[in-house]
Amino acid sequence: MGRSPCCEKAHTNKGAWTKEEDDRLIAHIRAYGEGCWRSLPKAAGLLRCGKSCRLRWINYLRPDLKRGNFTEEEDELIIKLHSLLGNKWSLIAGRLPGRTDNEIKNYWNTHIRRKLLSRGIDPATHRPLNESASDARTISFTAAAKEETKIISIGRLECNQEKRQRVERCPDLNLELQISLPYQQHTPETPLKSGGGRTLCFPCSLGLQNSKDCICSNSSTNSDFLGLKTGLLDYRSLEMK
């Protein structure tokens, strides 16, 4: 919701104030004080907006207003206060008795700015114009360097993230499995013996014929272990231990 208007502007006078209106406003404020500007026009018998009455009183009708041109001391004080406060005209007007903020703002834009420029001073920064230009270039170069550094850091961050994703990615699994015999090395001191007292190595005990790993003492007779060569299996020749 927007701010409600200060008063009904349908039946109010606009334009320049007359002498009669000024006298009514001055007489009412002298008698009752400033009070509420919203209700003041009706109480004073004026067909004016409350805002218009306030501005008329503050900028033109106040008895403590200082009339006339600004002095050289006031000019220097305005320049000094502006260098400290900036465009805060109400605060500047508080340091200059009898001067209004609107009056000081208009005087700054029409006279003091030109005076500073003629002196070679920037009205915004209160520094020499050459120094202000060099500062502007330095600021622009610094901003460009910061932007370039930011882009490089972002690129490095993206590169590190990509490398991290590559490392964290699971490796491909080789599912082509093969089954082979377990490796078991037998020394001649620990031979395997069959029921007939023959010394057998591990390959011969599994029925592998003519194995290159055979270490049997009698490989020619053990090649037909368990009757695999003849295709017959005699359970009676096996001794249960």
Rosetta blueprint (number, residue, H / E / L):
1 M L
2 G L
3 R L
4 S L
5 P L
6 C L
7 C L
8 E L
9 K L
10 A L
11 H L
12 T L
13 N L
14 K L
15 G L
16 A L
17 W L
18 T L
19 K H
20 E H
21 E H
22 D H
23 D H
24 R H
25 L H
26 I H
27 A H
28 H H
29 I H
30 R H
31 A H
32 Y H
33 G L
34 E L
35 G L
36 C L
37 W L
38 R L
39 S L
40 L H
41 P H
42 K H
43 A H
44 A H
45 G L
46 L L
47 L L
48 R L
49 C L
50 G H
51 K H
52 S H
53 C H
54 R H
55 L H
56 R H
57 W H
58 I H
59 N H
60 Y H
61 L H
62 R L
63 P L
64 D L
65 L L
66 K L
67 R L
68 G L
69 N L
70 F L
71 T L
72 E H
73 E H
74 E H
75 D H
76 E H
77 L H
78 I H
79 I H
80 K H
81 L H
82 H H
83 S H
84 L H
85 L H
86 G L
87 N L
88 K L
89 W H
90 S H
91 L H
92 I H
93 A H
94 G H
95 R L
96 L L
97 P L
98 G L
99 R L
100 T L
101 D H
102 N H
103 E H
104 I H
105 K H
106 N H
107 Y H
108 W H
109 N H
110 T H
111 H H
112 I H
113 R H
114 R H
115 K H
116 L H
117 L H
118 S H
119 R L
120 G L
121 I E
122 D L
123 P L
124 A L
125 T L
126 H L
127 R L
128 P E
129 L H
130 N H
131 E H
132 S H
133 A H
134 S H
135 D H
136 A H
137 R H
138 T H
139 I H
140 S H
141 F H
142 T H
143 A H
144 A H
145 A H
146 K H
147 E H
148 E H
149 T H
150 K H
151 I H
152 I H
153 S H
154 I H
155 G H
156 R H
157 L H
158 E H
159 C H
160 N H
161 Q H
162 E H
163 K H
164 R H
165 Q H
166 R H
167 V H
168 E H
169 R L
170 C L
171 P L
172 D L
173 L L
174 N L
175 L L
176 E L
177 L L
178 Q L
179 I L
180 S L
181 L L
182 P L
183 Y L
184 Q L
185 Q L
186 H L
187 T L
188 P L
189 E L
190 T L
191 P L
192 L E
193 K E
194 S L
195 G L
196 G L
197 G L
198 R L
199 T E
200 L E
201 C L
202 F H
203 P H
204 C H
205 S H
206 L L
207 G L
208 L L
209 Q L
210 N L
211 S L
212 K L
213 D L
214 C L
215 I L
216 C L
217 S L
218 N L
219 S H
220 S H
221 T H
222 N H
223 S L
224 D L
225 F H
226 L H
227 G H
228 L L
229 K L
230 T L
231 G L
232 L L
233 L L
234 D L
235 Y H
236 R H
237 S H
238 L L
239 E L
240 M L
241 K L
